[in-house]
């Protein structure tokens, strides 16, 4: 009898690294070859494994029937195998795994590349048949890292707002990304979707998990979840497909999404979660009980993820799986980068092995890798394991990056305490020196976290409060006279103006700092979740992109567009030294070659003597001031011209007058300005 699964609490001794024969060479999963179809499942502790073939992906489907049951054969490497002399493309399957103690578990294939509805049965797939038209000609954008700016979104939230102008059948689906000319309410006045992104100017789209996850019923379009609960790592999520019952459709439509993003010039970064799974009752644990999950000395499950089922990335077979899984997505789906959830729970050896595997692909050195260098709590690993947390960063390949929470918290205040303030929202004095360090990607010897390319600079992401909500709560949450709901909605008023000013300062710091700029989709228009700091299952309405608000918040959106355009036009901002200049009071000034950034978060106007910046230039061995145009003679010293003013109604058309080297820079209250040093040819 097939038993209900219970996580192993005794049997395999905790702390034993590799108690079974390893299968490091054989292709695992279901593979269609020229001679037929081969199956292989690593289950070294099983006494018998039966392969079952079905017509459908679920027993609830009409026409579902068992085609065949086959006893698999055990090999020396612990794999159970079966072979067929015919192409079984489109056939669904699972395994019955029997153990010597009498336990018997049904399992899908942990190595599956396709699955039926809700991922309970795997599917054989002949992958070339899933390629959309033109897939062979799909090319990754060659945007250099210095011009990469990341916009984080959820596949469903991108298009499930009914006012987005997407075809109804594409709303919340992969295929919404193929609709390139959508607009608010379809009236053609305000672009949405891909057209909106092109106008915004970002160059990379990071998508929340779109592998097959376990928290939604794929047959119910009303359900929503972020997806940080993997069920089948190598299978696209069915709820984003127009037909979740057909395992091939989701693959083709996922590829079409990526193809469309590439055609529009965007890199695609995939959010991956190898630190935990949907449940301790997962396919890995059902097939090799006790091996794939970390356990404490007493046999209980380790819980560094906060989800109760830390995966043992340091074990050879799960390391093999992770490396092959990431490489598979890069090769088969043309993914341009990977964001690793709770990277602090993944061991350094595995992270570096992923980097090496990606580098071996054609063009693989351009594939981006970064992750969260922390965990929810401590985890139990095998002896001698180094984790890719903050303490392990020095051991990582220098082309593996990480999110910088120090920048985030210095700008807006501690992420877990809504009332705490940062530099832009009320605690400038404490945070001024931290902003100066953040601008240079913390490369001072006492704070160094790596090179600039390893530092992901951000002030908002899907987790925690949105930037707008954090600023609203920290600046006015304690004021009983303020209607926070009205402030969330950005209703006109003095408080909304103050939050808007702080939002612009935060964005200006991120986009002028060294490192890789990153933001949550909607930050650019003041996205609100009405104070919800963990909206992972709060529904579509809370999480969706509010295209109408984006149109209404035009000044903030234009400010972001101008910042992004300046960032792309000045790739040296990515890695060049950002030199802090002595500035009055709590103001901050820094410069990068011929650019100066001036920030005043206070309520009083200030000024900066231009000679301070000129002295910084005199001390800079890389002064790259452009020469005066040919045929002219520089009659006057170079001038500083304002190219962005956060207070301007048109951010790209600032009205501040140019400043001579012997002049004074104005620093109006609550402003961020960017200045360029240019030749002054005189008249």
N, C-alpha and C positions, 0 to 999 in steps of 0.2 A: 504494500500500500504506500502511495506517495504521501509523505508526512508534511505537516506544516513546518516551515523553517524556523529554527531558533538558533541565534548566534552561538557559536561554540564557546563554552566557558571552561572546558577542560579537555584534555586529549593531547593536542599538539603543544609541546612545552613552550611557553612564552620565552622570547629571547634567543631561540635557536634560529640562526640566520637562514639556512637553506636545508631543510630536513628532507627534501625530495629531489629526484633527478630533475635537472633543468632542461627546458626545451627552448634553446636560444637560436636555433637555425630553421627549424621547420615552419612553414607557413601555417598559421593557425586561423581558424574560422572556416568559412565556405568559400571556395575559389573555383571559378569557371575557367577551364583550360581548353586547349584545342582537342583534347581527348575525352573531355567530359567534365565532371564536377567532383571535387575532393573536399572532404570535411576533416577537420582536426580540432580536438578539444583537449587542452591540458588539464587533466584531472588525475594526478599521480596517486592519490590516496583512495581512489574509487576501486571497487572490486568488479564493477560492470557499468557500462554506459550504453544506452540505447538511443539511437537517432530516430526521430519521428518526422515524417514528411506530411504536410497538410496542403490543402487547396487554398485555404484562406488564412489571414493573419489573426483571426479571432474565432473562437467557437460560437460566438453570438451571430456571426455573419451567415446569411442564407447561402447554402451550398457548401458550407464547410464540411470536410470529411478527411479522415486519415487516409493518406495514399499508401503509406508503407512504413513499417518499423524495421530497423536494421541494427543488429548487434555490432558495436564497434570493436576494433581490435587494439589492444594495448601495445604501445611501442616502448623501446628502451628509454626514451627521453620523457616518459610519463604522459605522452599524448595518446589519445584514443582516436583512431582514424577509420574512415569509410570512403570508398570511391565508387563512382557511377560512370558508365561509359556514355552518358547522355548529358546534354546541357539542361540543367534544372533551373534556369533563370526564371524568377517569379514564383518559385515554390517556397512555401513557408516551412519552418522547422523548429524543433526544440529538442532537448535532451532529457532523458531520465537517468539520473546518476545514483547508483546504489553503492552503499558502503558496508563494510564488514560488520558494523555494529547493528545492522538492520535498518538504518536510516535510508530513506530514498527521497530525492528531491527532483522536482521538475525545474529545468532552467532553460532560459534562452541562451544564446551564444554571447559570451562577454566580448568576443572579437568580431561580432557581426557588423556588416557595413550597410545593412538594410533591415527593416523590421515592419511588421504590420501595425495596425492601430494600437496605440498605447504601449507599443514596444514589448508585448508579452511573448510574441513569437518572432523569431528572426526570419529573414528572407534571403534566399540566394539571389544575387544580382550580378548580371553581366555588365560591368560598369560602363564600357564604351556605349552601350545602348541608352544610357541615361544622359549622354552629352547633348546639350542643346545645339541648335544650328550655329555654326561659327565658333564653337568652343575651342577647337584646335588653334584658332587664331587669337584667342583671348590673351592679352598681355597685361602683366602687372604694371601699374604706373611706376615710372622711374624717378619719382619725386625724391630728392635727397632728404636725408634725415634732418638736415638743417632747415628745410622748408616744410617739414611735416607738422601738421597741427591736427589734433585728434578731437573728434566730436563723438561722444558716447550716446548710444541709443539702444532701445529695445525694438526688435523686429516688429512686433505687434503694435507698440506705441507709436511707431513712425507713421502709421497710416490708419489707425482705427478710430480716429476722430472723424465723425461723419461729415464735418465741414471741410475736410481736407481736399475734396475734389477727386478722390480716388474712385475707380469703379467699385461698386459694392462688393463684387466677388473678389476683389483684391485687398479690401480693407483688413488690416491685421495680418497680411500674408507676405511671403517672400516676393510675390509678383508685383507688389506695390512699388518696389524699387525699379521696376521696368517701365513705370508710367512716368515719363520724363517731362510732361508739359502740364502738370496739375496746378490748380490754383484754388484759393479760398472760395468755397462754395461754387467752384467751377466757373466763376465769372471772368477770369482772365486778368484780374487787377492785382492780386497779390500772390506771388508764386509759393507753392508748397512742395514738399517732397524733394526729389532730386533737383528741380529747378531752384528751390529755395537754398539748398546746400551749395549749389554752384554760385549763387549770388552772395552767399555768406563768405565763401572763400576758403573754408577749411579744406584740408587735403587728404584726410583719413577719417574713416568711419569705424569706430569700435562698436561692435554689436554684442549686447548681453547674450548669454548662452543660447545658441541655436542648435546644439546637439539635442538628442532625444532626452527629455527630462520627465520626471515621474509625477509632478504635482498637479497636472491638469488632465482632464478627460478630453482627449483629442476629438471626440465626437461632439463636444459641447462648445460651440464658438463663444459662449458667454464667459468662459473661465479665463483666468489670467494668473500668471506668475512670472517672476523674473527668470526663473529657470536654474537657480543654483542648487540643483538636486539631480545630478546625472543618473540616467537609467541605462542608456546605450550610448557610449562615448562617441562611436564612429558613425552614428546615424543622425541625420537631420531631424529636428523636431517636427512632428506631424501636425500640430495645431497651426503651424505657419503654412501648411500645404492646402491647396484647394481640394485635395482628396487624400485624407489621412489613412484611408483603408488600403491604398495601393502603395506599397513600399518604394516603388520606383519614382512615383510622381514627386515626392518630396525632394528626392535627390536632384532631379532635373530642375525643379523650380528653385532650389537653393543655388544651383549653378547659374541659373538665369539671373538671380539677384546679384551674385558676385560679378557676372559678366556685365550687367548694366552699370554697376558702380564703377568698374574698371573703365568702361566706355566713357563714363562721365568724368574720369580723371581721379577717382578716389581710391586710395588703398583701403583694403578691408582687413580689420583686426578682429580676431575671434577671441571672445572671453571663454577661457577653459577652466574647469574645476576638477583637478585631479587629487585634491586633498581630502575630499569626502564624497559620499554618494547619497542618493535619495534615501537609502535605508541600509541598516546593517543586513537586511535581507536582500542582498544583491546577487547578481549572477556569479561574480567572482567567489563570493563566500559559499554559495550553493555548490559550486563545482570543486573547490579546494577549501573546505572548512578550516578556519584557523590560520590561513596563510596570508591573505591579502590585506587584512586590517590590523592595525596596531593594537596591542593589548598591554595592560598593566601587569605587574608581577602576579597579581591575584587572578588573572585571567579575564578581568573586566575590560571592556572596550575603552581605549584612550579617547579623549574628547577635547583635543586642542582646537578643533574646528567649531565647537559649540553645537555640532549636529549629531554627535554621538557615535561617529563611525570613521575615525581617521584612517586613511589608506596608507599602507606601508610602502611608500615610494622607494625606500632603500632596499627592498627585496628585489632580487634579480628579475623575477618574472613580471612584477608590476612595473619595474623600471623599463624592461623591454616593452611592455605594453604602452606606457606613456610615450616613450620615444617614437615608437612606430605610429601611435595614434596622431601625435602632432605632425609628424612627417607625412602621414597619409592625408590629413586635411590640407597641408601645404601643397602636396603633389597633385592630388585628385581634384581639389576644389580651388586651387590657385590662391589660397589665403596669403595675405601679405604680412601678417603679424599676429602675435598671440599675447594676450594679457592673462597672467596666471593668478587666479584667485587664491588668496592666502598662501602666497609663495613661501612664506615662512614655515609652512608645514612640509614643504617638498625639500628633499635633500639636495645638497650642492652637486653631488656627482650626477644625479639625474638631470638637473638643470643644465649642466655643462654638456652632458651627452646629447640633450635635445639640440643645443646650439650647434654642436659638431655635426649632427645628422642633418639639420637644415642647411648648414653651410655646404654640405656635399651635394645638394640639389643644384641644378642649373639656375643661376641667379639667386641662390639661397642665402648668400651673404647679405642681401638686401632685406631679408625677412626680419621684421622687428620682434624683439622679445622684451617684455617687462612684466613686473608683477608686484603684488603687495608683500613687502618684506616683514610681515607680522603674522600673528595667529590670534585666535580668540582666547586661547589659554595654552598652557604647556601641554606637550604631547610626549608619549613614551616611544622612543625609537630603539633600534638595535644599537649595541655598544659601538662607539667609534663613528657615529653618524653626525655629519655637519649639516645643519639646516640652512636654507637660503633666507634666513631672517636678517635683521640688521647686523648681528654679530658675524654672519657668514658672507656679507656682501663682498668683502675683500677676497674671498675664495672663488667668486663667480667670474666667468668670462667677462671681460670689460664691455662686451656688446650685449649684455643682459642688463636691462634697466630696472628701475623700481620707483614706485610712487613716493613722493617726498611729503610726508605729513607735517614736517616742520614748517615748510612754506605755507601749507594750508592753514595751520593753526596760528602762525604769526600774522597772517593777513586778516583772518576773520574771528579768531578766538577758538578755544578748544572745541573740537567737533562734538564731544559728548555732553557738553554743558551749554545749553542754548543761551544762557544769560552772559556767559563769558565773552569778553570783547577782544578784538585784535587791533592791528594798526589802523585799519580803515574805519572802524566802528566804535571808537571810544577809548582805546588804550594805546595811543600812539607812542607815548613816552617809553613804556616798557618794551614795545616791539620794534622801535626804530632800529636798533642795532641788528635785530634778526632780519628785518627787511633788507638791510644792506648786505647781509650774508646771503639771503635767499636770492637776491638779484644776480649774484655771481655763482648760483647753484651750489652754495655752501662749500666752495673749494678752498677756503682758508684752512691752513694746516690743522687747526684745532677742531674743525667741524667737517672735514672732508668725507664725502660719501662716494667718491669716484669721479670719473670725468663727467663733463656736462651732458654728454649723450646718454648717460645712465640715469639722469635725474628727470623724472616726470613731474613737471610743475603744474599744480592744479589747486583749485579752491572749491570745486564741487565735483561730485560723482553721484552715481545712482544711490549709494548708501547715504544715510543721515539726512539732515535738513538740506533743502535746496539753498543756494547762496542767498536768494531773495528772502526766504523764510528765516534763515539764520540771522541775517542783518536786521530784519524786522523785529525779531524776538529779542535780540541782544540790545538793540538801540531803544526800543519802545515797549518791550514786554512788561516792564515793571511799572509803566505809566498807566494807571487805571483810567486816565482820561482818553487814552488812545484806543480806538476800535481796531484790534489786530486783524479782524476779518476784512475790514475795509483796506487796511494796509497790504494784506496779502493780495487783494484784488487790484492794488496800485491805483486806487481811486485818487483823483487829484487832491492835493493838499500838501502842507509843509512837510509832514512826516514822510510822505511818499517821495518828495524831492530829496530829503536827506538820505533815504535808502538808495535812491537812484544814484546820488553822488558817490556813496560808498561802494556801490556795485561797480561803477566805472573805475574807481581807484583800484579795486581788487583785480579787475580784468586787465588794467594797464600794467600792473606789476607782473602778472602771469605772462603776458604777451611780449614784454620787453626783457624779461629775465633770461639768463642762460638756461639751457635745458630744453626739454620737449614739452610744449604747451598742450594741455588737455582740458576739456570741459564737458560737463553734462549737457546733453541736448536740451535746449531751452534756457540755459543760463543766459544766453545772449538776448533774451527778451524778458528776463526776470521771472522765470518759471516758478510757480508756487504749487505746493501740495497742501496748503493750508495748515502747515505745522506738522504734517505727518513725516516722521523721521525714519520710517521703515516700511515703505509701501510695497514690499515684495509681493503681497497678495491682496492689495487694497483695491484692485479692480482697474478697468481700463480708464475710467473717467479721471481718476486721480493721477495716473501715470502718463496719459496720452499727451502728445504735443498739441498745445493750444494755438492753432494757427491764427485765430482771431486776436488773441493777446499779442502774438508776434507782430501782427499788422498794427495794432494799437500802440505798441511800445517802440515806435519807429526810431525815436532818437537814440535809445539804448542799443537797438539793433544796428543802427548806422555806426555807432561808436565802435561796436565789435567789428563790423565790416572794415572800418578804417584801420583799426589795430591789426587785424589779420592781414590786410593788404600791405601795411608797413612792415610787418614781420616777414612776409614772404619777399619783400623787396630788399630786406636787409638780413640775408642769411648769416652774416657774421654775429648777429645777436645770439645765435644758437650756442656758440662755444667761445667767442672772444671774451677776454677779461672784462668784467663790469666793475669799473673803479668807482668806489664811493667817494664823493666829494663832501668836504665839510659844509654842512648846511645848518641854518639857524633853527634853534628850538627843536621841535619834533618833526620838522620837514626832512625829506630824504632827497638826495640828488646823486645820480650816478651817470656815468657816460661810457659809451662803447665806441671807440674810435671817433667818428664824426657825429655821433648821436648823443644827446643828453636827455635824461628823463628827470623831471622835477615833480615832486609830490608834496602836497600840503594837505594833510587830513584835518587840520585844526579849523577853528571858527574865526580866526583872525588872519588877515592878509600878511604875507611875508615877502621877502626879497632875497635874492642871491647875487652876490657880486660876481660878475662874469669873469673876473680875473682868476677865480678859483678853478673854473673849468679850463681856462687858458693854461694855468699852471699844470693841470692834469695832462693837458696835451703836450706841454713841454717835457713832461716826465715820461711820455708814452713813446716807446721806440717804434711803434707801429702807426704813427700819425699818417693817415692815408687821405688827407684832405685833397679833393680833386683840384687839378690845376685850372687856372683861368682859361677860358676858351681861346683857341688859337687866334692870333692877331690882335689880342687885347693885352693890356697891361694892368695888373692889379694895382689900382690907385689907392685903395684903402685896405686896412686889415680885414681878414675874413669876418663875416657876420654870422650870427645865429638866427635862423629862421624857424618860426614855430610851424610844425607840420601836423600837430594834433592838439586840440584843446578840449578837455572833457566838459567844459561849460558851454561850448559853442552849440548853437542849434544845428549847425552843419559841421560835425567833427572834422571832416576833411578840409574845411575852409576856415581855419582859425583866423581871428581878427587881430591877434596880438602883434604888435610891431616888432620888427627885427631888432636884435640886440647886438651892439658893437662889443668887441673884446674888452673895452674899458667901461662898459655900461653895466646895467643892473637887470637881472631877470625878475619879472614880476611872478609872484607865487600866490595867486588869489586863494582865499579860503576854500577848502574842500575841492581842490582841483588836481588834475594830473595833466602835465603838458610834455610834449616831446619836441625837441629842437634839433635841427640839422645845421652843422657848421659848413658854410659854403663860401666859395670865393666871392669877394666883393670887387667887381671890376670898375666900380665908380662910373662917373658920367663925364 
